[in-house]
């Protein structure tokens, strides 16, 4: 027979903030790390984050690099 006092203590320990933090940390450790953000203006990437020397609509006709594609929509 399990001791009810011990059961309550075990439940309290499992619900403690330290235990919750440990569970969160363990879950975060299992998750794969997000890919590193491209360094803006680096040798491999344009400042916009796309690969260097990428193209955009109208580039051949002299259209400048689109500055913020999110606000034009
Ligand atoms: Zn760009």
PDB file of the backbone (N, CA, C, O) and the ligand in Angstrom, with CONECT records:
HET     ZN  A 101       1
ATOM      1  N   UNK A   1       0.847  -1.212   0.000  1.00  0.00           N
ATOM      2  CA  UNK A   1       0.000   0.000   0.000  1.00  0.00           C
ATOM      3  C   UNK A   1       0.875   1.252   0.000  1.00  0.00           C
ATOM      4  O   UNK A   1       1.826   1.360   0.774  1.00  0.00           O
ATOM      5  N   UNK A   2       0.540   2.186  -0.873  1.00  0.00           N
ATOM      6  CA  UNK A   2       1.316   3.413  -0.932  1.00  0.00           C
ATOM      7  C   UNK A   2       0.900   4.360   0.175  1.00  0.00           C
ATOM      8  O   UNK A   2      -0.280   4.450   0.515  1.00  0.00           O
ATOM      9  N   UNK A   3       1.827   5.035   0.715  1.00  0.00           N
ATOM     10  CA  UNK A   3       1.574   6.008   1.766  1.00  0.00           C
ATOM     11  C   UNK A   3       0.960   7.264   1.137  1.00  0.00           C
ATOM     12  O   UNK A   3       1.582   7.891   0.279  1.00  0.00           O
ATOM     13  N   UNK A   4      -0.280   7.642   1.566  1.00  0.00           N
ATOM     14  CA  UNK A   4      -0.933   8.833   0.966  1.00  0.00           C
ATOM     15  C   UNK A   4      -0.100  10.089   1.126  1.00  0.00           C
ATOM     16  O   UNK A   4      -0.135  10.965   0.261  1.00  0.00           O
ATOM     17  N   UNK A   5       0.654  10.197   2.220  1.00  0.00           N
ATOM     18  CA  UNK A   5       1.505  11.382   2.400  1.00  0.00           C
ATOM     19  C   UNK A   5       2.586  11.428   1.322  1.00  0.00           C
ATOM     20  O   UNK A   5       2.914  12.483   0.778  1.00  0.00           O
ATOM     21  N   UNK A   6       3.120  10.256   1.039  1.00  0.00           N
ATOM     22  CA  UNK A   6       4.168  10.208   0.016  1.00  0.00           C
ATOM     23  C   UNK A   6       3.593  10.526  -1.364  1.00  0.00           C
ATOM     24  O   UNK A   6       4.222  11.205  -2.176  1.00  0.00           O
ATOM     25  N   UNK A   7       2.375  10.015  -1.611  1.00  0.00           N
ATOM     26  CA  UNK A   7       1.739  10.292  -2.906  1.00  0.00           C
ATOM     27  C   UNK A   7       1.529  11.791  -3.086  1.00  0.00           C
ATOM     28  O   UNK A   7       1.793  12.346  -4.152  1.00  0.00           O
ATOM     29  N   UNK A   8       1.041  12.448  -2.005  1.00  0.00           N
ATOM     30  CA  UNK A   8       0.798  13.883  -2.100  1.00  0.00           C
ATOM     31  C   UNK A   8       2.114  14.633  -2.333  1.00  0.00           C
ATOM     32  O   UNK A   8       2.168  15.583  -3.114  1.00  0.00           O
ATOM     33  N   UNK A   9       3.152  14.200  -1.654  1.00  0.00           N
ATOM     34  CA  UNK A   9       4.453  14.863  -1.812  1.00  0.00           C
ATOM     35  C   UNK A   9       4.974  14.684  -3.235  1.00  0.00           C
ATOM     36  O   UNK A   9       5.544  15.606  -3.818  1.00  0.00           O
ATOM     37  N   UNK A  10       4.775  13.496  -3.783  1.00  0.00           N
ATOM     38  CA  UNK A  10       5.260  13.243  -5.143  1.00  0.00           C
ATOM     39  C   UNK A  10       4.481  14.092  -6.129  1.00  0.00           C
ATOM     40  O   UNK A  10       5.049  14.615  -7.088  1.00  0.00           O
ATOM     41  N   UNK A  11       3.145  14.235  -5.891  1.00  0.00           N
ATOM     42  CA  UNK A  11       2.334  15.045  -6.788  1.00  0.00           C
ATOM     43  C   UNK A  11       2.746  16.511  -6.709  1.00  0.00           C
ATOM     44  O   UNK A  11       2.834  17.202  -7.724  1.00  0.00           O
ATOM     45  N   UNK A  12       2.997  16.969  -5.490  1.00  0.00           N
ATOM     46  CA  UNK A  12       3.406  18.360  -5.317  1.00  0.00           C
ATOM     47  C   UNK A  12       4.742  18.623  -6.003  1.00  0.00           C
ATOM     48  O   UNK A  12       4.952  19.684  -6.591  1.00  0.00           O
ATOM     49  N   UNK A  13       5.631  17.657  -5.921  1.00  0.00           N
ATOM     50  CA  UNK A  13       6.942  17.829  -6.559  1.00  0.00           C
ATOM     51  C   UNK A  13       6.787  17.871  -8.076  1.00  0.00           C
ATOM     52  O   UNK A  13       7.477  18.629  -8.758  1.00  0.00           O
ATOM     53  N   UNK A  14       5.866  17.041  -8.602  1.00  0.00           N
ATOM     54  CA  UNK A  14       5.662  17.008 -10.051  1.00  0.00           C
ATOM     55  C   UNK A  14       5.032  18.298 -10.538  1.00  0.00           C
ATOM     56  O   UNK A  14       5.234  18.691 -11.688  1.00  0.00           O
ATOM     57  N   UNK A  15       4.257  18.973  -9.667  1.00  0.00           N
ATOM     58  CA  UNK A  15       3.591  20.208 -10.074  1.00  0.00           C
ATOM     59  C   UNK A  15       4.407  21.452  -9.719  1.00  0.00           C
ATOM     60  O   UNK A  15       3.966  22.572  -9.975  1.00  0.00           O
ATOM     61  N   UNK A  16       5.562  21.272  -9.148  1.00  0.00           N
ATOM     62  CA  UNK A  16       6.356  22.431  -8.760  1.00  0.00           C
ATOM     63  C   UNK A  16       6.871  23.162  -9.998  1.00  0.00           C
ATOM     64  O   UNK A  16       6.966  22.586 -11.082  1.00  0.00           O
ATOM     65  N   UNK A  17       7.195  24.418  -9.818  1.00  0.00           N
ATOM     66  CA  UNK A  17       7.670  25.204 -10.965  1.00  0.00           C
ATOM     67  C   UNK A  17       8.991  24.656 -11.476  1.00  0.00           C
ATOM     68  O   UNK A  17       9.288  24.742 -12.667  1.00  0.00           O
ATOM     69  N   UNK A  18       9.783  24.093 -10.571  1.00  0.00           N
ATOM     70  CA  UNK A  18      11.065  23.526 -11.012  1.00  0.00           C
ATOM     71  C   UNK A  18      10.821  22.347 -11.928  1.00  0.00           C
ATOM     72  O   UNK A  18      11.512  22.180 -12.933  1.00  0.00           O
ATOM     73  N   UNK A  19       9.827  21.515 -11.578  1.00  0.00           N
ATOM     74  CA  UNK A  19       9.529  20.349 -12.411  1.00  0.00           C
ATOM     75  C   UNK A  19       8.973  20.802 -13.752  1.00  0.00           C
ATOM     76  O   UNK A  19       9.307  20.231 -14.790  1.00  0.00           O
ATOM     77  N   UNK A  20       8.122  21.832 -13.733  1.00  0.00           N
ATOM     78  CA  UNK A  20       7.574  22.345 -14.995  1.00  0.00           C
ATOM     79  C   UNK A  20       8.699  22.900 -15.866  1.00  0.00           C
ATOM     80  O   UNK A  20       8.725  22.689 -17.079  1.00  0.00           O
ATOM     81  N   UNK A  21       9.621  23.610 -15.231  1.00  0.00           N
ATOM     82  CA  UNK A  21      10.742  24.164 -15.991  1.00  0.00           C
ATOM     83  C   UNK A  21      11.566  23.041 -16.597  1.00  0.00           C
ATOM     84  O   UNK A  21      11.991  23.123 -17.749  1.00  0.00           O
ATOM     85  N   UNK A  22      11.792  21.978 -15.803  1.00  0.00           N
ATOM     86  CA  UNK A  22      12.575  20.852 -16.321  1.00  0.00           C
ATOM     87  C   UNK A  22      11.871  20.222 -17.511  1.00  0.00           C
ATOM     88  O   UNK A  22      12.506  19.884 -18.510  1.00  0.00           O
ATOM     89  N   UNK A  23      10.521  20.060 -17.397  1.00  0.00           N
ATOM     90  CA  UNK A  23       9.791  19.458 -18.522  1.00  0.00           C
ATOM     91  C   UNK A  23       9.878  20.345 -19.759  1.00  0.00           C
ATOM     92  O   UNK A  23      10.044  19.850 -20.874  1.00  0.00           O
ATOM     93  N   UNK A  24       9.764  21.667 -19.559  1.00  0.00           N
ATOM     94  CA  UNK A  24       9.848  22.587 -20.695  1.00  0.00           C
ATOM     95  C   UNK A  24      11.238  22.532 -21.327  1.00  0.00           C
ATOM     96  O   UNK A  24      11.380  22.533 -22.550  1.00  0.00           O
ATOM     97  N   UNK A  25      12.251  22.485 -20.475  1.00  0.00           N
ATOM     98  CA  UNK A  25      13.620  22.442 -20.994  1.00  0.00           C
ATOM     99  C   UNK A  25      13.850  21.148 -21.763  1.00  0.00           C
ATOM    100  O   UNK A  25      14.513  21.155 -22.800  1.00  0.00           O
ATOM    101  N   UNK A  26      13.310  20.038 -21.265  1.00  0.00           N
ATOM    102  CA  UNK A  26      13.484  18.760 -21.941  1.00  0.00           C
ATOM    103  C   UNK A  26      12.765  18.783 -23.283  1.00  0.00           C
ATOM    104  O   UNK A  26      13.290  18.276 -24.274  1.00  0.00           O
ATOM    105  N   UNK A  27      11.560  19.371 -23.328  1.00  0.00           N
ATOM    106  CA  UNK A  27      10.814  19.451 -24.587  1.00  0.00           C
ATOM    107  C   UNK A  27      11.547  20.344 -25.580  1.00  0.00           C
ATOM    108  O   UNK A  27      11.588  20.044 -26.773  1.00  0.00           O
ATOM    109  N   UNK A  28      12.119  21.428 -25.100  1.00  0.00           N
ATOM    110  CA  UNK A  28      12.851  22.338 -25.988  1.00  0.00           C
ATOM    111  C   UNK A  28      14.100  21.664 -26.530  1.00  0.00           C
ATOM    112  O   UNK A  28      14.493  21.897 -27.673  1.00  0.00           O
ATOM    113  N   UNK A  29      14.720  20.833 -25.710  1.00  0.00           N
ATOM    114  CA  UNK A  29      15.951  20.160 -26.148  1.00  0.00           C
ATOM    115  C   UNK A  29      15.635  19.133 -27.223  1.00  0.00           C
ATOM    116  O   UNK A  29      16.452  18.876 -28.107  1.00  0.00           O
ATOM    117  N   UNK A  30      14.424  18.537 -27.142  1.00  0.00           N
ATOM    118  CA  UNK A  30      14.057  17.543 -28.154  1.00  0.00           C
ATOM    119  C   UNK A  30      13.773  18.201 -29.494  1.00  0.00           C
ATOM    120  O   UNK A  30      14.005  17.606 -30.547  1.00  0.00           O
ATOM    121  N   UNK A  31      13.263  19.444 -29.454  1.00  0.00           N
ATOM    122  CA  UNK A  31      12.913  20.120 -30.697  1.00  0.00           C
ATOM    123  C   UNK A  31      14.176  20.436 -31.497  1.00  0.00           C
ATOM    124  O   UNK A  31      15.178  20.848 -30.912  1.00  0.00           O
ATOM    125  N   UNK A  32      14.154  20.257 -32.809  1.00  0.00           N
ATOM    126  CA  UNK A  32      15.336  20.614 -33.602  1.00  0.00           C
ATOM    127  C   UNK A  32      15.557  22.118 -33.581  1.00  0.00           C
ATOM    128  O   UNK A  32      14.605  22.898 -33.585  1.00  0.00           O
ATOM    129  N   UNK A  33      16.789  22.504 -33.560  1.00  0.00           N
ATOM    130  CA  UNK A  33      17.109  23.929 -33.520  1.00  0.00           C
ATOM    131  C   UNK A  33      16.705  24.580 -34.835  1.00  0.00           C
ATOM    132  O   UNK A  33      16.878  23.978 -35.895  1.00  0.00           O
ATOM    133  N   UNK A  34      16.167  25.808 -34.790  1.00  0.00           N
ATOM    134  CA  UNK A  34      15.796  26.501 -36.030  1.00  0.00           C
ATOM    135  C   UNK A  34      17.031  26.792 -36.861  1.00  0.00           C
ATOM    136  O   UNK A  34      18.117  26.994 -36.316  1.00  0.00           O
ATOM    137  N   UNK A  35      16.872  26.814 -38.180  1.00  0.00           N
ATOM    138  CA  UNK A  35      18.039  27.096 -39.027  1.00  0.00           C
ATOM    139  C   UNK A  35      18.557  28.496 -38.748  1.00  0.00           C
ATOM    140  O   UNK A  35      17.758  29.400 -38.500  1.00  0.00           O
ATOM    141  N   UNK A  36      19.845  28.701 -38.779  1.00  0.00           N
ATOM    142  CA  UNK A  36      20.406  30.025 -38.501  1.00  0.00           C
ATOM    143  C   UNK A  36      19.959  31.036 -39.544  1.00  0.00           C
ATOM    144  O   UNK A  36      19.917  30.739 -40.738  1.00  0.00           O
ATOM    145  N   UNK A  37      19.627  32.228 -39.082  1.00  0.00           N
ATOM    146  CA  UNK A  37      19.207  33.274 -40.009  1.00  0.00           C
ATOM    147  C   UNK A  37      20.385  33.691 -40.874  1.00  0.00           C
ATOM    148  O   UNK A  37      21.516  33.774 -40.394  1.00  0.00           O
ATOM    149  N   UNK A  38      20.123  33.953 -42.146  1.00  0.00           N
ATOM    150  CA  UNK A  38      21.233  34.398 -43.004  1.00  0.00           C
ATOM    151  C   UNK A  38      21.742  35.757 -42.548  1.00  0.00           C
ATOM    152  O   UNK A  38      20.967  36.633 -42.166  1.00  0.00           O
ATOM    153  N   UNK A  39      23.024  35.908 -42.595  1.00  0.00           N
ATOM    154  CA  UNK A  39      23.604  37.190 -42.228  1.00  0.00           C
ATOM    155  C   UNK A  39      23.350  38.192 -43.346  1.00  0.00           C
ATOM    156  O   UNK A  39      23.766  37.973 -44.484  1.00  0.00           O
ATOM    157  N   UNK A  40      22.679  39.272 -43.034  1.00  0.00           N
ATOM    158  CA  UNK A  40      22.323  40.242 -44.053  1.00  0.00           C
ATOM    159  C   UNK A  40      23.573  40.848 -44.669  1.00  0.00           C
ATOM    160  O   UNK A  40      24.486  41.283 -43.968  1.00  0.00           O
ATOM    161  N   UNK A  41      23.592  40.868 -46.004  1.00  0.00           N
ATOM    162  CA  UNK A  41      24.711  41.493 -46.697  1.00  0.00           C
ATOM    163  C   UNK A  41      25.981  40.669 -46.637  1.00  0.00           C
ATOM    164  O   UNK A  41      27.072  41.190 -46.869  1.00  0.00           O
ATOM    165  N   UNK A  42      25.849  39.385 -46.327  1.00  0.00           N
ATOM    166  CA  UNK A  42      27.049  38.555 -46.280  1.00  0.00           C
ATOM    167  C   UNK A  42      27.476  38.176 -47.688  1.00  0.00           C
ATOM    168  O   UNK A  42      26.879  38.608 -48.674  1.00  0.00           O
ATOM    169  N   UNK A  43      28.524  37.358 -47.762  1.00  0.00           N
ATOM    170  CA  UNK A  43      29.038  36.996 -49.071  1.00  0.00           C
ATOM    171  C   UNK A  43      28.070  36.062 -49.802  1.00  0.00           C
ATOM    172  O   UNK A  43      28.017  36.065 -51.032  1.00  0.00           O
ATOM    173  N   UNK A  44      27.309  35.267 -49.055  1.00  0.00           N
ATOM    174  CA  UNK A  44      26.409  34.305 -49.695  1.00  0.00           C
ATOM    175  C   UNK A  44      24.999  34.842 -49.858  1.00  0.00           C
ATOM    176  O   UNK A  44      24.210  34.295 -50.629  1.00  0.00           O
ATOM    177  N   UNK A  45      24.674  35.916 -49.136  1.00  0.00           N
ATOM    178  CA  UNK A  45      23.286  36.366 -49.149  1.00  0.00           C
ATOM    179  C   UNK A  45      23.187  37.854 -49.427  1.00  0.00           C
ATOM    180  O   UNK A  45      24.038  38.652 -49.035  1.00  0.00           O
ATOM    181  N   UNK A  46      22.092  38.196 -50.132  1.00  0.00           N
ATOM    182  CA  UNK A  46      21.746  39.594 -50.319  1.00  0.00           C
ATOM    183  C   UNK A  46      21.290  40.152 -48.970  1.00  0.00           C
ATOM    184  O   UNK A  46      21.028  39.382 -48.045  1.00  0.00           O
ATOM    185  N   UNK A  47      21.192  41.446 -48.845  1.00  0.00           N
ATOM    186  CA  UNK A  47      20.764  42.018 -47.574  1.00  0.00           C
ATOM    187  C   UNK A  47      19.330  41.631 -47.236  1.00  0.00           C
ATOM    188  O   UNK A  47      18.920  41.688 -46.077  1.00  0.00           O
ATOM    189  N   UNK A  48      18.551  41.226 -48.284  1.00  0.00           N
ATOM    190  CA  UNK A  48      17.152  40.864 -48.045  1.00  0.00           C
ATOM    191  C   UNK A  48      17.023  39.433 -47.550  1.00  0.00           C
ATOM    192  O   UNK A  48      15.924  39.001 -47.203  1.00  0.00           O
ATOM    193  N   UNK A  49      18.121  38.691 -47.511  1.00  0.00           N
ATOM    194  CA  UNK A  49      18.079  37.326 -47.004  1.00  0.00           C
ATOM    195  C   UNK A  49      18.053  36.285 -48.104  1.00  0.00           C
ATOM    196  O   UNK A  49      18.285  35.105 -47.843  1.00  0.00           O
ATOM    197  N   UNK A  50      17.769  36.708 -49.353  1.00  0.00           N
ATOM    198  CA  UNK A  50      17.771  35.772 -50.477  1.00  0.00           C
ATOM    199  C   UNK A  50      19.219  35.496 -50.886  1.00  0.00           C
ATOM    200  O   UNK A  50      20.120  36.258 -50.535  1.00  0.00           O
ATOM    201  N   UNK A  51      19.443  34.409 -51.627  1.00  0.00           N
ATOM    202  CA  UNK A  51      20.807  34.138 -52.073  1.00  0.00           C
ATOM    203  C   UNK A  51      21.368  35.305 -52.874  1.00  0.00           C
ATOM    204  O   UNK A  51      20.625  36.017 -53.550  1.00  0.00           O
ATOM    205  N   UNK A  52      22.669  35.495 -52.796  1.00  0.00           N
ATOM    206  CA  UNK A  52      23.307  36.596 -53.499  1.00  0.00           C
ATOM    207  C   UNK A  52      23.056  36.451 -55.001  1.00  0.00           C
ATOM    208  O   UNK A  52      22.975  35.336 -55.516  1.00  0.00           O
ATOM    209  N   UNK A  53      22.935  37.575 -55.694  1.00  0.00           N
ATOM    210  CA  UNK A  53      22.693  37.589 -57.148  1.00  0.00           C
ATOM    211  C   UNK A  53      21.355  36.969 -57.507  1.00  0.00           C
ATOM    212  O   UNK A  53      21.185  36.467 -58.618  1.00  0.00           O
ATOM    213  N   UNK A  54      20.410  36.996 -56.591  1.00  0.00           N
ATOM    214  CA  UNK A  54      19.073  36.507 -56.917  1.00  0.00           C
ATOM    215  C   UNK A  54      18.397  37.518 -57.839  1.00  0.00           C
ATOM    216  O   UNK A  54      18.874  38.639 -58.015  1.00  0.00           O
ATOM    217  N   UNK A  55      17.279  37.098 -58.419  1.00  0.00           N
ATOM    218  CA  UNK A  55      16.584  37.986 -59.351  1.00  0.00           C
ATOM    219  C   UNK A  55      15.220  38.348 -58.792  1.00  0.00           C
ATOM    220  O   UNK A  55      14.709  37.679 -57.894  1.00  0.00           O
ATOM    221  N   UNK A  56      14.639  39.400 -59.324  1.00  0.00           N
ATOM    222  CA  UNK A  56      13.292  39.808 -58.933  1.00  0.00           C
ATOM    223  C   UNK A  56      12.581  40.278 -60.189  1.00  0.00           C
ATOM    224  O   UNK A  56      13.240  40.598 -61.178  1.00  0.00           O
ATOM    225  N   UNK A  57      11.247  40.329 -60.181  1.00  0.00           N
ATOM    226  CA  UNK A  57      10.496  40.719 -61.384  1.00  0.00           C
ATOM    227  C   UNK A  57      10.923  42.096 -61.863  1.00  0.00           C
ATOM    228  O   UNK A  57      10.959  43.049 -61.085  1.00  0.00           O
ATOM    229  N   UNK A  58      11.247  42.195 -63.156  1.00  0.00           N
ATOM    230  CA  UNK A  58      11.600  43.489 -63.724  1.00  0.00           C
ATOM    231  C   UNK A  58      13.058  43.846 -63.569  1.00  0.00           C
ATOM    232  O   UNK A  58      13.461  44.947 -63.943  1.00  0.00           O
ATOM    233  N   UNK A  59      13.855  42.960 -63.036  1.00  0.00           N
ATOM    234  CA  UNK A  59      15.265  43.270 -62.824  1.00  0.00           C
ATOM    235  C   UNK A  59      15.949  43.589 -64.151  1.00  0.00           C
ATOM    236  O   UNK A  59      16.777  44.497 -64.223  1.00  0.00           O
ATOM    237  N   UNK A  60      15.597  42.833 -65.215  1.00  0.00           N
ATOM    238  CA  UNK A  60      16.238  43.029 -66.515  1.00  0.00           C
ATOM    239  C   UNK A  60      15.926  44.401 -67.087  1.00  0.00           C
ATOM    240  O   UNK A  60      16.738  44.960 -67.824  1.00  0.00           O
ATOM    241  N   UNK A  61      14.757  44.957 -66.761  1.00  0.00           N
ATOM    242  CA  UNK A  61      14.359  46.238 -67.326  1.00  0.00           C
ATOM    243  C   UNK A  61      14.726  47.401 -66.407  1.00  0.00           C
ATOM    244  O   UNK A  61      14.304  48.533 -66.643  1.00  0.00           O
ATOM    245  N   UNK A  62      15.493  47.134 -65.385  1.00  0.00           N
ATOM    246  CA  UNK A  62      15.980  48.217 -64.554  1.00  0.00           C
ATOM    247  C   UNK A  62      15.167  48.462 -63.296  1.00  0.00           C
ATOM    248  O   UNK A  62      15.408  49.435 -62.582  1.00  0.00           O
ATOM    249  N   UNK A  63      14.199  47.585 -63.016  1.00  0.00           N
ATOM    250  CA  UNK A  63      13.434  47.753 -61.782  1.00  0.00           C
ATOM    251  C   UNK A  63      14.352  47.535 -60.585  1.00  0.00           C
ATOM    252  O   UNK A  63      15.031  46.512 -60.496  1.00  0.00           O
ATOM    253  N   UNK A  64      14.372  48.498 -59.664  1.00  0.00           N
ATOM    254  CA  UNK A  64      15.261  48.344 -58.512  1.00  0.00           C
ATOM    255  C   UNK A  64      14.840  47.184 -57.621  1.00  0.00           C
ATOM    256  O   UNK A  64      13.711  46.697 -57.688  1.00  0.00           O
ATOM    257  N   UNK A  65      15.762  46.765 -56.802  1.00  0.00           N
ATOM    258  CA  UNK A  65      15.513  45.679 -55.855  1.00  0.00           C
ATOM    259  C   UNK A  65      14.286  46.020 -55.006  1.00  0.00           C
ATOM    260  O   UNK A  65      14.237  47.095 -54.407  1.00  0.00           O
ATOM    261  N   UNK A  66      13.302  45.133 -54.944  1.00  0.00           N
ATOM    262  CA  UNK A  66      12.138  45.398 -54.087  1.00  0.00           C
ATOM    263  C   UNK A  66      12.573  45.527 -52.639  1.00  0.00           C
ATOM    264  O   UNK A  66      13.290  44.674 -52.116  1.00  0.00           O
ATOM    265  N   UNK A  67      12.134  46.597 -51.997  1.00  0.00           N
ATOM    266  CA  UNK A  67      12.646  46.861 -50.651  1.00  0.00           C
ATOM    267  C   UNK A  67      11.879  46.086 -49.600  1.00  0.00           C
ATOM    268  O   UNK A  67      12.482  45.495 -48.704  1.00  0.00           O
ATOM    269  N   UNK A  68      10.572  46.078 -49.695  1.00  0.00           N
ATOM    270  CA  UNK A  68       9.797  45.330 -48.695  1.00  0.00           C
ATOM    271  C   UNK A  68       8.608  44.704 -49.376  1.00  0.00           C
ATOM    272  O   UNK A  68       7.602  45.367 -49.626  1.00  0.00           O
ATOM    273  N   UNK A  69       8.724  43.411 -49.681  1.00  0.00           N
ATOM    274  CA  UNK A  69       7.650  42.739 -50.398  1.00  0.00           C
ATOM    275  C   UNK A  69       6.423  42.558 -49.543  1.00  0.00           C
ATOM    276  O   UNK A  69       5.335  42.310 -50.064  1.00  0.00           O
ATOM    277  N   UNK A  70       6.578  42.679 -48.217  1.00  0.00           N
ATOM    278  CA  UNK A  70       5.430  42.439 -47.337  1.00  0.00           C
ATOM    279  C   UNK A  70       4.437  43.598 -47.403  1.00  0.00           C
ATOM    280  O   UNK A  70       3.233  43.388 -47.262  1.00  0.00           O
ATOM    281  N   UNK A  71       4.934  44.823 -47.618  1.00  0.00           N
ATOM    282  CA  UNK A  71       4.042  45.983 -47.552  1.00  0.00           C
ATOM    283  C   UNK A  71       3.400  46.310 -48.881  1.00  0.00           C
ATOM    284  O   UNK A  71       2.467  47.111 -48.937  1.00  0.00           O
ATOM    285  N   UNK A  72       3.892  45.691 -49.973  1.00  0.00           N
ATOM    286  CA  UNK A  72       3.336  46.026 -51.274  1.00  0.00           C
ATOM    287  C   UNK A  72       2.071  45.230 -51.586  1.00  0.00           C
ATOM    288  O   UNK A  72       1.347  45.560 -52.525  1.00  0.00           O
ATOM    289  N   UNK A  73       1.800  44.181 -50.801  1.00  0.00           N
ATOM    290  CA  UNK A  73       0.655  43.350 -51.107  1.00  0.00           C
ATOM    291  C   UNK A  73      -0.623  43.986 -50.579  1.00  0.00           C
ATOM    292  O   UNK A  73      -1.706  43.425 -50.744  1.00  0.00           O
TER     293      UNK A  73
HETATM  294 ZN    ZN A 101      17.869  40.909 -52.286  1.00  0.00          ZN
END
